[in-house]
């Protein structure tokens, strides 16, 4: 897999975390705390993946 593809995957996971957080913050689809926990999990997961693939976030 190319370096640009790895960067795209890590960025996409971070973006998903942001979207989940904002949906939890501004809607009643699920609670704020659930959105925050899922978003933190996405951000931590993207950081771990970036470290594993040796790319800078």
MIKOL-588332 format. One record per residue: residue number from 1; residue in one letter; x, y, z of N, C-alpha, C in turn. Coordinates in Angstrom, 1 decimal. Atoms other than C-alpha are relative to their C-alpha. Layout:
+-----+---+--------+--------+--------+--------+--------+--------+--------+--------+--------+
!   k ! r !    n_X !    n_Y !    n_Z !   ca_X !   ca_Y !   ca_Z !    c_X !    c_Y !    c_Z !
+-----+---+--------+--------+--------+--------+--------+--------+--------+--------+--------+
! NUM ! A !      X !      Y !      Z !      X !      Y !      Z !      X !      Y !      Z !
...
+-----+---+--------+--------+--------+--------+--------+--------+--------+--------+--------+
***
This chain:
+-----+---+--------+--------+--------+--------+--------+--------+--------+--------+--------+
!   k ! r !    n_X !    n_Y !    n_Z !   ca_X !   ca_Y !   ca_Z !    c_X !    c_Y !    c_Z !
+-----+---+--------+--------+--------+--------+--------+--------+--------+--------+--------+
!   1 ! X !    0.9 !   -1.2 !    0.0 !    0.0 !    0.0 !    0.0 !    0.9 !    1.2 !    0.0 !
!   2 ! X !   -0.9 !   -1.2 !    0.1 !    1.4 !    3.4 !   -0.9 !   -0.2 !    0.9 !    1.3 !
!   3 ! X !    0.0 !   -0.9 !   -1.2 !    2.1 !    6.1 !    1.7 !   -1.2 !    0.9 !    0.0 !
!   4 ! X !    1.2 !   -0.9 !    0.1 !   -0.6 !    8.4 !    0.4 !   -1.3 !   -0.8 !    0.3 !
!   5 ! X !    1.2 !    0.8 !   -0.4 !   -3.2 !    5.6 !    0.8 !   -0.1 !   -0.2 !    1.5 !
!   6 ! X !    0.0 !    0.1 !   -1.5 !   -2.1 !    5.1 !    4.4 !   -0.4 !    1.2 !    0.6 !
!   7 ! X !    0.4 !   -1.3 !   -0.6 !   -2.4 !    8.8 !    5.1 !   -1.5 !    0.2 !   -0.2 !
!   8 ! X !    1.5 !   -0.2 !    0.3 !   -5.9 !    8.8 !    3.5 !   -0.8 !   -0.8 !    1.0 !
!   9 ! X !    0.7 !    0.8 !   -0.9 !   -7.0 !    5.9 !    5.7 !    0.0 !    0.6 !    1.4 !
!  10 ! X !   -0.2 !   -0.6 !   -1.4 !   -5.7 !    7.5 !    8.9 !   -0.9 !    1.3 !    0.1 !
!  11 ! X !    0.7 !   -1.2 !    0.0 !   -7.3 !   10.8 !    8.0 !   -1.5 !   -0.3 !   -0.1 !
!  12 ! X !    1.4 !    0.4 !    0.1 !  -10.6 !    9.1 !    7.1 !   -0.5 !   -0.5 !    1.4 !
!  13 ! X !    0.4 !    0.5 !   -1.3 !  -10.8 !    7.4 !   10.5 !   -0.1 !    1.2 !    1.0 !
!  14 ! X !    0.1 !   -1.2 !   -0.8 !  -10.1 !   10.8 !   12.2 !   -1.2 !    0.8 !   -0.4 !
!  15 ! X !    1.1 !   -0.7 !    0.5 !  -12.8 !   12.4 !   10.1 !   -1.3 !   -0.7 !    0.5 !
!  16 ! X !    1.2 !    0.8 !   -0.5 !  -15.3 !    9.6 !   11.1 !   -0.2 !    0.4 !    1.5 !
!  17 ! X !    0.1 !   -0.4 !   -1.4 !  -14.5 !   10.4 !   14.7 !   -0.6 !    1.4 !    0.2 !
!  18 ! X !    0.5 !   -1.4 !   -0.1 !  -15.2 !   14.1 !   14.2 !   -1.5 !    0.0 !   -0.3 !
!  19 ! X !    1.4 !    0.0 !    0.3 !  -18.5 !   13.4 !   12.5 !   -0.8 !   -0.7 !    1.1 !
!  20 ! X !    0.7 !    0.6 !   -1.1 !  -19.6 !   11.0 !   15.2 !   -0.1 !    0.9 !    1.2 !
!  21 ! X !    0.0 !   -1.0 !   -1.1 !  -18.7 !   13.6 !   17.8 !   -1.0 !    1.1 !   -0.2 !
!  22 ! X !    0.9 !   -1.1 !    0.3 !  -20.6 !   16.3 !   16.1 !   -1.5 !   -0.4 !   -0.1 !
!  23 ! X !    1.4 !    0.6 !    0.0 !  -23.7 !   14.1 !   15.5 !   -0.5 !   -0.2 !    1.5 !
!  24 ! X !    0.4 !    0.1 !   -1.4 !  -23.7 !   13.3 !   19.2 !   -0.2 !    1.3 !    0.7 !
!  25 ! X !    0.1 !   -1.3 !   -0.6 !  -23.3 !   16.9 !   20.1 !   -1.2 !    0.8 !   -0.4 !
!  26 ! X !    1.1 !   -0.9 !    0.5 !  -26.0 !   18.5 !   17.9 !   -1.3 !   -0.7 !   -0.2 !
!  27 ! X !    1.3 !    0.7 !    0.2 !  -28.6 !   15.8 !   17.6 !   -0.3 !   -0.9 !    1.1 !
!  28 ! X !    0.4 !    0.9 !   -1.0 !  -30.5 !   13.3 !   19.7 !    0.0 !   -1.4 !   -0.5 !
!  29 ! X !   -0.1 !    1.3 !    0.5 !  -29.5 !   10.3 !   17.7 !    0.5 !   -1.0 !    1.0 !
!  30 ! X !   -0.5 !    0.7 !   -1.1 !  -27.5 !    9.1 !   20.6 !    0.6 !    1.1 !    1.0 !
!  31 ! X !   -0.4 !   -1.0 !   -0.9 !  -26.2 !   10.8 !   23.7 !    1.4 !    0.6 !   -0.3 !
!  32 ! X !   -1.3 !   -0.7 !    0.2 !  -23.3 !   13.2 !   23.9 !    1.2 !   -0.9 !    0.5 !
!  33 ! X !   -1.1 !    0.8 !   -0.5 !  -21.2 !   10.9 !   26.0 !    0.3 !   -1.2 !   -0.8 !
!  34 ! X !   -0.2 !    1.1 !    1.0 !  -21.7 !    8.0 !   23.6 !    0.8 !    0.4 !   -1.2 !
!  35 ! X !   -0.8 !   -0.6 !    1.2 !  -20.5 !   10.2 !   20.7 !    1.4 !    0.3 !    0.4 !
!  36 ! X !   -1.3 !   -0.4 !   -0.4 !  -17.6 !   11.4 !   22.7 !    0.9 !   -1.2 !    0.2 !
!  37 ! X !   -0.8 !    1.2 !   -0.2 !  -16.4 !    7.9 !   23.7 !    0.3 !   -0.6 !   -1.4 !
!  38 ! X !   -0.2 !    0.6 !    1.3 !  -16.8 !    6.6 !   20.1 !    1.0 !    0.9 !   -0.8 !
!  39 ! X !   -1.0 !   -0.9 !    0.6 !  -14.9 !    9.7 !   18.8 !    1.4 !   -0.2 !    0.5 !
!  40 ! X !   -1.3 !    0.2 !   -0.6 !  -12.1 !    9.2 !   21.2 !    0.6 !   -1.3 !   -0.4 !
!  41 ! X !   -0.5 !    1.3 !    0.5 !  -11.8 !    5.6 !   20.2 !    0.4 !    0.1 !   -1.4 !
!  42 ! X !   -0.5 !   -0.2 !    1.4 !  -11.6 !    6.6 !   16.5 !    1.3 !    0.7 !    0.0 !
!  43 ! X !   -1.2 !   -0.8 !    0.1 !   -9.0 !    9.2 !   17.2 !    1.2 !   -0.8 !    0.6 !
!  44 ! X !   -1.1 !    0.9 !   -0.6 !   -6.9 !    6.8 !   19.4 !    0.4 !   -1.1 !   -1.0 !
!  45 ! X !   -0.2 !    1.0 !    1.0 !   -7.3 !    4.1 !   16.8 !    0.8 !    0.5 !   -1.2 !
!  46 ! X !   -0.7 !   -0.6 !    1.1 !   -6.1 !    6.4 !   14.0 !    1.4 !    0.3 !    0.4 !
!  47 ! X !   -1.4 !   -0.2 !   -0.5 !   -3.1 !    7.4 !   16.1 !    0.8 !   -1.2 !    0.1 !
!  48 ! X !   -0.7 !    1.3 !    0.0 !   -2.2 !    3.8 !   16.7 !    0.4 !   -0.5 !   -1.4 !
!  49 ! X !   -0.2 !    0.4 !    1.3 !   -2.6 !    3.0 !   13.1 !    1.1 !    0.8 !   -0.7 !
!  50 ! X !   -1.1 !   -0.9 !    0.6 !   -0.4 !    6.0 !   12.0 !    1.3 !   -0.4 !    0.6 !
!  51 ! X !   -1.3 !    0.4 !   -0.6 !    2.3 !    4.9 !   14.5 !    0.4 !   -1.3 !   -0.6 !
!  52 ! X !   -0.3 !    1.3 !    0.5 !    2.1 !    1.3 !   13.2 !    0.5 !    0.1 !   -1.5 !
!  53 ! X !   -0.4 !   -0.1 !    1.4 !    2.4 !    2.4 !    9.5 !    1.1 !    1.0 !   -0.1 !
!  54 ! X !   -1.1 !   -0.9 !    0.0 !    5.1 !    4.9 !   10.5 !   -0.2 !    1.3 !   -0.9 !
!  55 ! X !    0.3 !   -1.2 !    0.7 !    3.4 !    8.0 !    9.1 !   -0.3 !    1.1 !    1.0 !
!  56 ! X !    0.2 !   -1.2 !   -0.9 !    3.1 !   11.5 !   10.6 !   -1.5 !    0.4 !   -0.2 !
!  57 ! X !    1.4 !   -0.5 !    0.1 !   -0.4 !   12.7 !   11.5 !    0.0 !    1.5 !   -0.1 !
+-----+---+--------+--------+--------+--------+--------+--------+--------+--------+--------+
***
